Amino acid sequence: MIEVLKPGFYTLIQDAGRFAYQEFGMPISGVLDMDSYRLANWLVGNRTGEAVLEIVIQGPKLQFKKDTFIALTGADVSPKVDGYTISMYKTIRILKGSVLSFGELKNGYRCYLSINGGLTIENEMGSRSTYTYAAIGGLKGRELRKNDVLKLAVQKRLKIRDIPIEFRTRQFSTMSVRVMEGPEFELLPICDREVLFNQEFTLGHNSNRMGCRLEGTPLNAIKKEIISSGAVNGTIQLPANGNPIVLLAEAQTTGGYPRIAIIIKADLPLLAQQKPGDKIRFRKVSLEQAQAIGFNKEKRFQELLK
């Protein structure tokens, strides 16, 4: 098992998400950076669906009560074992009694910690993901707290692995994110379309797992009344104040704001690693281009993860 000596800033148990309940208003939840999540589980020999810890900005301090193997992907939060720096994106052996701690955030925003065999956490509605607004999943539906105990599942045989540099999180002064036109894109005046694709937006400090609030030159609000419709992860909505909102894993399942664009699935993990104050730009692609980008990316992943 693992004892939580310090909880960190906002450490949650997450997995691939909670599906099949969106029609009842339940968000998918789950990890925000699916790429880092998949890589973390692969490094310790787990199947893709195993639960991990999603660490934000400031990591926890954890003591391991048995020998095991771990891996860390995503944001570099200066991880150490018993005071010694350890590598990201590699399989790391942990001895009984060792303490994993974290320091300065060097790049990215969210770090993922996987443990060989995974965590023993009860499924709620088909997932171990923590959804704090409904207090379900994870540990009593909340973030980790001091003195919590995490039970480890049965360990699996594994190979010592590492991840090539091309798959690792990188730091950008301005992140370029590819988008497709949304269902209400045509309602945007032409001048505002140019603003949408030519300016840098700043991630607002009130962004969270529900969505990223973007700040920049406001777009003109669309006056036409919109009937509430389904929304997917990556949808860019335009509220009355003209500052776009990018919906993330814990966003509402329907909404009435115009859906002016949608971030392509392949680029959503990039957005998950941008922290408040970082800059992003949108680059428009067609549906065919988005499909090709997604196909080629998945092909590279499958070649690595086989």
C-alpha positions, 0 to 999 in steps of 0.5 A, spaced: 500 500 500 501 507 499 501 512 505 499 519 503 504 523 507 502 530 503 497 530 498 500 535 494 496 541 490 490 537 487 491 530 486 486 525 484 485 518 482 483 518 475 482 513 469 480 513 462 473 516 464 466 514 465 462 513 459 455 511 457 451 516 462 452 522 458 445 522 457 443 523 464 448 529 465 454 525 468 460 528 464 465 523 462 471 525 467 477 521 467 484 524 465 485 530 461 492 528 458 490 521 455 497 520 451 501 521 458 496 516 461 497 511 456 504 512 456 504 511 464 500 505 464 505 502 458 511 503 462 509 499 468 505 493 464 498 495 466 492 495 461 490 502 458 484 502 463 488 502 470 487 508 475 493 513 476 494 519 480 493 525 476 498 531 479 497 538 478 503 543 479 505 541 486 506 533 487 504 529 493 509 526 498 508 518 498 511 512 502 511 505 499 509 500 504 512 494 499 516 493 493 513 495 486 515 499 480 512 506 478 512 511 472 511 518 471 509 522 465 506 528 462 509 535 466 516 534 470 515 536 477 522 534 479 520 527 482 525 524 487 525 518 491 528 518 498 531 525 496 534 522 489 532 525 482 529 520 478 527 520 471 521 521 467 518 517 462 522 511 464 520 504 469 522 506 476 523 500 481 521 502 488 523 499 494 519 498 501 519 504 505 521 509 500 518 516 499 516 519 493 516 526 493 516 532 488 519 539 487 519 545 482 514 544 476 519 545 470 514 544 464 507 542 463 501 542 468 499 535 469 503 529 471 501 522 471 503 517 476 502 509 474 504 503 479 505 496 477 498 492 477 494 499 478 490 501 484 485 497 488 479 502 487 471 500 487 468 502 480 462 507 480 458 507 474 463 503 470 469 507 472 474 509 478 475 516 476 474 522 481 468 527 479 468 531 485 462 535 484 458 529 485 463 526 490 464 519 486 469 515 484 477 515 487 477 516 494 470 518 496 469 522 490 475 527 493 482 529 492 487 526 496 488 528 503 494 527 508 494 520 511 490 517 506 492 510 504 492 507 497 491 499 496 495 496 490 492 491 486 496 484 484 503 486 481 504 484 474 510 482 470 513 487 466 519 489 462 523 495 464 522 501 458 522 508 457 519 513 452 522 516 446 523 523 446 518 524 440 512 522 445 514 526 451 511 533 453 514 539 451 514 546 453 512 551 448 511 559 449 505 559 445 501 552 443 498 551 436 492 547 437 488 545 431 480 545 430 475 544 426 469 548 424 463 548 430 456 547 428 455 554 429 461 557 426 457 560 420 454 565 425 460 568 426 462 574 422 467 574 418 471 579 421 471 575 428 473 568 424 479 572 423 480 574 430 479 567 432 484 564 428 490 570 428 490 572 435 494 569 441 489 567 447 491 566 454 488 561 459 485 564 464 486 563 472 479 560 473 480 555 468 479 548 471 477 540 469 470 543 466 473 547 461 479 552 459 477 560 459 480 564 454 482 571 454 484 575 449 480 580 444 473 579 445 469 576 439 462 579 438 457 575 441 452 571 437 445 574 437 441 568 435 438 564 440 441 557 440 437 551 442 441 547 448 445 541 444 450 536 446 457 538 447 463 534 446 470 534 449 474 540 446 468 544 444 469 551 444 463 555 446 462 562 445 458 566 451 455 573 451 462 576 454 465 574 447 471 570 451 471 563 448 471 557 453 474 550 451 470 544 454 474 539 458 472 532 461 468 534 466 464 539 462 456 539 462 454 534 457 449 539 453 449 547 453 446 553 449 452 557 448 454 557 440 459 552 438 464 555 434 469 550 433 472 543 436 479 542 438 481 535 434 482 529 438 489 528 437 491 535 440 486 535 446 492 532 450 496 538 448 491 543 451 491 539 458 499 541 459 498 548 458 497 552 465 493 558 466 497 564 463 500 560 457 498 562 450 495 558 445 493 559 438 488 556 433 489 553 426 483 551 422 483 544 419 478 540 415 474 534 417 479 529 413 485 533 415 483 531 422 481 524 421 488 523 417 492 526 423 488 522 428 490 516 424 497 517 423 498 519 431 494 512 433 499 508 428 505 511 432 502 510 438 500 502 436 507 501 434 510 504 440 505 500 445 505 493 441 
